[in-house]
Amino acid sequence: MLQLLLLMLLLVLLLVLLLVLLLVLLLVLVPVLTSPCSYWSVGPEQVGTAAATQLAKAAAKQSIVLLSNPAKVLPFKKGKSIAVIGPHANAKAHLVGNYLGQICPQKEKGKNEFGCIVSPFEAIKQLNTGGKTTLVMTHLQGSSAVDSLSKSALVVDP
């Protein structure tokens, strides 16, 4: 008899726990999924519109901060030797991060296409007309790839 009573008490406690869990999920998920500002409600037709592009550009302009430029290296002068170094120096997909919307208009269904994304290396090379832009893909600081470069390749001449 005591065992049956304990089993019933355990079942009641489990039921109460499940109800509390369900209530918490509803309190958290319903506002997220029904909010007009929710990312769940953004359709492909809303991505890449003139208004969205203008808003993204305005947000980017407002968020750019140059913390320090004591050597007066920036802005780059064209025609110099520049090395673009790092694991993401020529990255495209990594720059997108976990964005799940339509990335490039020419994207074929089921394929990841990042042709419209410009990598840091591509952008710097395009702007450095008349100069030499070197790509160094490295994942470790002090790697032999970086160490083997001459100091002049690592420094942007002001």
N, C-alpha and C positions, 0 to 999 in steps of 0.2 A: 504494500500500500504506500509506504514512504517513497519507494522508488518511482512509482507512478506519479505521485505528487511532485517529486523533483523533476521528472521528465516534463510534466505539464508546465511547471514554472519556467524551465529552460526554454520551452517552445514559445511561451508568452514573451519572455525577454527577447528572443530572436525576432519575433514578430514586431515588437516595439522598436527594436534596433533597425529593422528594415523600413519601417514607417518613417522613422526619423531621417534615415538616409535618403529616402524618396522625397521627403519634404525639403531637405537641404538641396538636393539636385534640382527640384522644381524652382526653389527660390533663387538659385544661381543661374540655371540654364534658360529659363523662360525670359527673363529680361535681356539676356545676351542675344537669344535667337529672335526676339521680337522687336528689338530696338531698331529705330529707323537709321541709326548710325552704325549698325552692325555690319561687319565685313561679309557676313553671310548673305546679305541682301544686295551685294554689288554684282551685277551681271556683266557679261562680256561687252555689252553695248555701252556700258558706262566707262570702260577702260580705254585710255588713249584719246579721249575726247579733247576738244580745244580747252574746255573749262578745267578738266582734270590736269592737262599738261600745264596750263597757266598756274594753277594752284601748286603743283609740284615744283615748278620753277621758282615761284615766290617763296615757298617753304625752304628750298635749297639756298636761295640767296640770303634769307634771314638767318640760316643756321651755319653759314660758313664763318669760321673764326680763324685768323692767323695768329697763333699764340706767340711766335717769336721768329724774327728774321734778322738776327744781329749781323750776319755776314752779307746782308743785302743780296742774297742769291735769287730771291723772287722779286719780280717776275723773271722767268727765264729769258735770256737773250738768245735770239735765233742764231744758228750756225755754230753752236758749241758742241763739245763732246759730253754726252749725258749717258749715264748707265741707269737703267731702270732695274732695280734689284728686289727680289723677294719671291715668295711662293705664289703670290697672286699678281705678279707684274704683268702677265699677259692673260689674266683670268677674265672670263665673261660670265659663266654660270655662277661662279662664287660671288660675283658682285650683286647678283639678283637676290641671293639669300633664300629665304623661305617664302618669297612672294609667289602666290598661287594663281594669280590672274593671267590674262593673256600678255605675253611678254613682247613678242615681235609679230607684227601683222602678217608676215609671210609664213608664219608657223603652220606646218602641215599637221593635220590631226594625228595625234599619237607620237609625234616627234618633238624632241627638245631642240629648239632652234634659237640660237642666241646671236644671229647674224647682225641684228640691229644694235647690239651692245658693243660699245667701244672700250677696249681694255686700256688700262693706264699706259702701257707701252705704246699701243697704237695711237693714242691721243698725243702723247709727248713726241713721238716720231713724226706725226703729221705736222705738229706745230714747230718742230725744230728744223725748218727748211735750211738746206745748205750745211747742216751739221751731221754729226755721227751719233746715232742713238743705238746703244747696245743693250740687249736683253740678257739678263743673268737670272736664270731660274734657280733659286736656292731655298732650301728648307731649314738650313742651320746657320746660325751666326758663326762667322769664322770658318766657313767651309772653304775647301780648296778652290772652288770656282771663284769666290770673292777674293781670296788671298792671291790668286794668280793674276788678277787684274792689276794693271799699273795704277798707282795713286791718281794719275791724271784722269783715268777713266772713271774713277769714283767721285771726283769732285767736279761740280759744275763751275766753270770759269765765270766769275761775275763780270 
